[in-house]
Amino acid sequence: MYHRHSKRYLDMITLILVVSVFATGCKLSNSVAPIHTSITPTVSLASHSLLSSLTAPDASTLRITLTRPDAAFLEKLAYPAFGISSPANIKKYGGGGELIRNPVGTGPFRFEKWVPGDYITLRRNDNYWGEKAKLETLTYRVIKEAPARFLELRAGTVDGVDNLSPDDIAAAQADPNLAVYSRPPFNIGFLGINRARKPFDDVRVRQAVAMAIDKAKLVKALYPPTAQVATQFVPPNIFGQTDSLQDWQYDPKRAKELLAQAGYPNGFKTTLWFMAISRPYVPYPDRVGEVLQANLADVGIQAEIVTYEWGTYLKKVYAGEADLFLNGWMADYPDATNFLDVFFGAGSDDSLGAKFPELTQMLRDAGSTPDKTKRQALYDRANQFIHDNVPAVPLVHNSSAIAFKKTVNGVRASPFSQEFFFPVSVAGKSNLIFGRSGDSVGLDPMDEGDYESLMVAAQIFEPLVAFEPGTTKIVPGLAERWSVSDDLTTWTFTLRRGVKFHDGSDLDADAVVFNFQRWWNRDNPYHVGHTGSFVNWGFYFGGFKGE
C-alpha cells in the first residue's frame, strides 16, 4: 500500500543503474561477470506473469528467470514485502493463522511482543550477520491522532513520531528539543472511482467527478506548503511522469452538463468512503472527505460518508465494495511501475472495477522496454489514457514529516516512508519508542498491503537486495552480489554465508526458493497468509503460477 521535488532525488542512483543496463545490454552486478548461459524455464506461465522459474544450483546460489526484461526488478526485490522468512517457522504455523503475530526473519531486530491496538516491541538480534542495532529494543506505539502524537513527543513519552500533522510541522521545527525530517513527496493521494458500480461505468460521470473537485483549494487548505496538486498518478521526479499532461480543470458547470448528458440532470446518490486513520497522503481523512463531499454536492452528487477500521477498510475497498473512496500509495521504489502497475496493471485489485486491457498491455510493454526514451513514450500514452478515462482522480503528492527528540541520533528519513532503525541510538537510553497512527494488520509481509505492517516488517525481515537507509540506492542484502544475463531475463544471486534466522535455522538458497514458491504458487500448501491474497506479489510480479 506513497514523492518528489528535491533535486537530489532526481539523481536516483538505482534508476540510473537499471537504465544503463537496459541501454547498453551490460551486466548489472556487484563486481561479478555477467551470465552468458540461458536457463530453460521449468514452468511456463501466462504472458502477464513476470516469474518464469527459480532454482538453487547450490546452497549459496539462487537463479531467477523472468518471462521478459523488467526495468525495476532489483528495486522490486528491495521492497520489505520480499523479506525472507524462516521456512521452519512458516511450516510451524501452516503458512497462516498465528504466523502473522510470530514473524521470524534474519534482520537486525527480532519480534518480541505485540499488544494489538497498543504496541509492538522488537528486540535487537545479537546474532545478526551485519552491523548490530544500537538499540536494545524498539517499540511502535499506536497514537491515532497526529496532535496527540506531537503532544506526547513534546512531553517525552515517545522518542519519535510518524506523520506530523501539517498544523504541527512549524511548531516542531521551532522547538529546540526536536528535530524534523521531511520525506520527499513520493506518494499519491487519490479519489478512487469504482466503474463496476453504476453510474460510474459511464466515462462522462467519471469526468464530471474529476471536474467537480477543487484540488488546488483542497491542497492549500489541508496540506503543508510542500505538498503538490497531483495531475497524474506518477509523482514528479519519478521515472515515467509526464511533464506535459494537462489536468482536468475545476469546472462545476461543465460537470453538471456531463451529468445531464449521461442521464443525471438532477445528480444521483452514492457513497464516499474514507479511512479512519491519517495517512501520509491524507493526513486529515475526515476533513478531506468532507471537502470532497461538498464539492460533489455542488454538482448534484449526494455522497453518504462511509468509514471503517483501517484493516477492514482496505479489505472492502480492494474487494470492490466502495463506490467512491479515498486511498493512496507511498513509493516502494522509484519507478512508474510502482504506481501504475499497482492500480492499473495485470496484478491490480478490484477497487477500481475491471481492468482496461489496452492500458494493461501498455504498462506491460513499458515495464519491459529496454530503451529509456521508448519507455517514457509508453508511459506518456498510459498517463494520458488514465487521465481521459478517469478510473480515479489524483489529488495530491504530499511531503510527510517525521520528528524525533534531539537526543535521538542516526535518523535517516526514507524516500519510501520505511525508516530503518538499526543505525539509530538514543542518548542515555537503550530503547526507542516510536508513535504512529495505526497498528499493523499483520507481519507476514507479502500478504500485507498496509504501511504500518511493512514498517515493522522492514526491521525483522531482509530481502535479497536493499535500499541504503535514507536513499534510493540499491545495496546488497541477503545477496552479497548478483549478475544478469545478456538478454536481461536471468538473474543469479550469490547469498551471504553464515546467516541465520532468528529461530537459529540457516539461510540458504533452498530457504529463499521456499519463500518464492510460497508467494508465487497458489497451490503451495503454505500459500495461506493473513488474507490469502498475497497482494504484493500480484502488484509486482503480475500473476501467480499457472494463471
Secondary structure as the mmCIF struct_conf table of DSSP 4:
data_model
#
loop_
_struct_conf.conf_type_id
_struct_conf.id
_struct_conf.beg_label_comp_id
_struct_conf.beg_label_asym_id
_struct_conf.beg_label_seq_id
_struct_conf.end_label_comp_id
_struct_conf.end_label_asym_id
_struct_conf.end_label_seq_id
HELX_RH_AL_P HELX_RH_AL_P1 LYS A 7 LEU A 10
BEND BEND1 ASP A 11 ASP A 11
HELX_RH_AL_P HELX_RH_AL_P2 ILE A 13 THR A 24
BEND BEND2 ASN A 30 SER A 31
HELX_LH_PP_P HELX_LH_PP_P1 ALA A 33 PRO A 34
STRN STRN1 ILE A 35 ILE A 35
HELX_LH_PP_P HELX_LH_PP_P2 THR A 37 PRO A 41
BEND BEND3 THR A 42 VAL A 43
TURN_TY1_P TURN_TY1_P1 SER A 47 HIS A 48
STRN STRN2 LEU A 51 ASP A 58
TURN_TY1_P TURN_TY1_P2 ALA A 59 SER A 60
STRN STRN3 THR A 61 LEU A 66
BEND BEND4 THR A 67 ARG A 68
TURN_TY1_P TURN_TY1_P3 ALA A 71 ALA A 72
HELX_RH_AL_P HELX_RH_AL_P3 PHE A 73 LEU A 77
TURN_TY1_P TURN_TY1_P4 ALA A 78 ALA A 78
BEND BEND5 TYR A 79 TYR A 79
HELX_RH_3T_P HELX_RH_3T_P1 PRO A 80 PHE A 82
HELX_LH_PP_P HELX_LH_PP_P3 GLY A 83 SER A 86
HELX_RH_AL_P HELX_RH_AL_P4 PRO A 87 LYS A 92
TURN_TY1_P TURN_TY1_P5 TYR A 93 GLY A 95
STRN STRN4 GLY A 96 GLY A 96
HELX_RH_3T_P HELX_RH_3T_P2 GLY A 97 ARG A 101
BEND BEND6 ASN A 102 ASN A 102
BEND BEND7 THR A 106 PRO A 108
STRN STRN5 PHE A 109 VAL A 115
TURN_TY1_P TURN_TY1_P6 PRO A 116 ASP A 118
STRN STRN6 TYR A 119 ARG A 124
TURN_TY1_P TURN_TY1_P7 ASP A 126 ASN A 127
BEND BEND8 TRP A 129 GLU A 131
HELX_LH_PP_P HELX_LH_PP_P4 LYS A 132 ALA A 133
BEND BEND9 LYS A 134 LYS A 134
BEND BEND10 GLU A 136 GLU A 136
STRN STRN7 THR A 137 VAL A 142
BEND BEND11 GLU A 145 GLU A 145
HELX_RH_AL_P HELX_RH_AL_P5 ALA A 146 ALA A 155
TURN_TY1_P TURN_TY1_P8 GLY A 156 GLY A 156
BEND BEND12 THR A 157 ASP A 159
STRN STRN8 GLY A 160 VAL A 161
BEND BEND13 ASP A 162 ASN A 163
HELX_RH_AL_P HELX_RH_AL_P6 PRO A 166 ALA A 174
TURN_TY1_P TURN_TY1_P9 PRO A 176 ASN A 177
STRN STRN9 LEU A 178 SER A 182
HELX_LH_PP_P HELX_LH_PP_P5 ARG A 183 PRO A 184
STRN STRN10 ASN A 187 ILE A 193
TURN_TY1_P TURN_TY1_P10 ARG A 195 ALA A 196
BEND BEND14 ARG A 197 ARG A 197
TURN_TY1_P TURN_TY1_P11 LYS A 198 ASP A 201
BEND BEND15 ASP A 202 ASP A 202
HELX_RH_AL_P HELX_RH_AL_P7 VAL A 203 ALA A 212
HELX_RH_AL_P HELX_RH_AL_P8 LYS A 215 LEU A 222
BEND BEND16 TYR A 223 TYR A 223
TURN_TY1_P TURN_TY1_P12 PRO A 225 THR A 226
STRN STRN11 GLN A 228 VAL A 229
BEND BEND17 THR A 231 VAL A 234
HELX_LH_PP_P HELX_LH_PP_P6 PRO A 235 PRO A 235
TURN_TY1_P TURN_TY1_P13 PRO A 236 ASN A 237
BEND BEND18 ILE A 238 ILE A 238
TURN_TY1_P TURN_TY1_P14 PHE A 239 GLY A 240
TURN_TY1_P TURN_TY1_P15 ASP A 243 SER A 244
HELX_LH_PP_P HELX_LH_PP_P7 LEU A 245 GLN A 249
HELX_RH_AL_P HELX_RH_AL_P9 PRO A 252 GLN A 261
TURN_TY1_P TURN_TY1_P16 ALA A 262 GLY A 263
TURN_TY1_P TURN_TY1_P17 PRO A 265 ASN A 266
STRN STRN12 PHE A 268 TRP A 273
BEND BEND19 ALA A 276 ILE A 277
STRN STRN13 ARG A 279 ARG A 279
TURN_TY1_P TURN_TY1_P18 PRO A 280 TYR A 281
STRN STRN14 VAL A 282 VAL A 282
BEND BEND20 PRO A 283 TYR A 284
HELX_RH_AL_P HELX_RH_AL_P10 PRO A 285 ASP A 298
TURN_TY1_P TURN_TY1_P19 VAL A 299 GLY A 300
STRN STRN15 ILE A 301 VAL A 306
HELX_RH_AL_P HELX_RH_AL_P11 TRP A 310 TYR A 318
TURN_TY1_P TURN_TY1_P20 ALA A 319 GLY A 320
BEND BEND21 ASP A 323 ASP A 323
STRN STRN16 LEU A 324 MET A 330
BEND BEND22 ASP A 332 ASP A 335
TURN_TY1_P TURN_TY1_P21 ALA A 336 ALA A 336
HELX_RH_AL_P HELX_RH_AL_P12 THR A 337 PHE A 344
BEND BEND23 GLY A 345 GLY A 345
TURN_TY1_P TURN_TY1_P22 ALA A 346 GLY A 347
BEND BEND24 ASP A 350 ASP A 350
TURN_TY1_P TURN_TY1_P23 SER A 351 LEU A 352
BEND BEND25 ALA A 354 ALA A 354
HELX_RH_AL_P HELX_RH_AL_P13 PRO A 357 GLY A 367
TURN_TY1_P TURN_TY1_P24 SER A 368 SER A 368
HELX_RH_AL_P HELX_RH_AL_P14 LYS A 372 ASN A 389
BEND BEND26 PRO A 391 PRO A 391
STRN STRN17 ALA A 392 HIS A 397
STRN STRN18 ALA A 401 LYS A 405
TURN_TY1_P TURN_TY1_P25 LYS A 406 THR A 407
STRN STRN19 VAL A 408 ASN A 409
TURN_TY1_P TURN_TY1_P26 PRO A 415 PHE A 416
BEND BEND27 SER A 417 SER A 417
TURN_TY1_P TURN_TY1_P27 PHE A 422 PRO A 423
STRN STRN20 SER A 425 VAL A 426
TURN_TY1_P TURN_TY1_P28 ALA A 427 GLY A 428
STRN STRN21 LYS A 429 LYS A 429
BEND BEND28 SER A 430 SER A 430
STRN STRN22 ASN A 431 ARG A 436
BEND BEND29 SER A 437 GLY A 438
BEND BEND30 VAL A 441 VAL A 441
BEND BEND31 LEU A 443 LEU A 443
HELX_RH_3T_P HELX_RH_3T_P3 PRO A 445 ASP A 447
BEND BEND32 ASP A 450 ASP A 450
HELX_RH_AL_P HELX_RH_AL_P15 TYR A 451 ILE A 460
BEND BEND33 LEU A 464 LEU A 464
STRN STRN23 VAL A 465 PHE A 467
HELX_LH_PP_P HELX_LH_PP_P8 GLU A 468 GLU A 468
TURN_TY1_P TURN_TY1_P29 PRO A 469 GLY A 470
BEND BEND34 THR A 471 THR A 472
STRN STRN24 ILE A 474 PRO A 476
BEND BEND35 GLY A 477 LEU A 478
STRN STRN25 ALA A 479 VAL A 484
STRN STRN26 SER A 485 SER A 485
TURN_TY1_P TURN_TY1_P30 ASP A 486 ASP A 487
BEND BEND36 LEU A 488 LEU A 488
STRN STRN27 THR A 490 LEU A 495
HELX_LH_PP_P HELX_LH_PP_P9 ARG A 496 ARG A 496
BEND BEND37 ARG A 497 GLY A 498
STRN STRN28 LYS A 500 LYS A 500
TURN_TY1_P TURN_TY1_P31 HIS A 502 ASP A 503
BEND BEND38 GLY A 504 GLY A 504
HELX_LH_PP_P HELX_LH_PP_P10 SER A 505 SER A 505
STRN STRN29 ASP A 506 ASP A 506
HELX_LH_PP_P HELX_LH_PP_P11 LEU A 507 LEU A 507
HELX_RH_AL_P HELX_RH_AL_P16 ALA A 509 TRP A 520
TURN_TY1_P TURN_TY1_P32 ARG A 522 ASP A 523
BEND BEND39 ASN A 524 ASN A 524
TURN_TY1_P TURN_TY1_P33 PRO A 525 TYR A 526
STRN STRN30 GLY A 529 GLY A 529
BEND BEND40 HIS A 530 GLY A 532
HELX_RH_AL_P HELX_RH_AL_P17 VAL A 535 PHE A 541
BEND BEND41 GLY A 543 GLY A 543
TURN_TY1_P TURN_TY1_P34 LYS A 545 GLY A 546
#
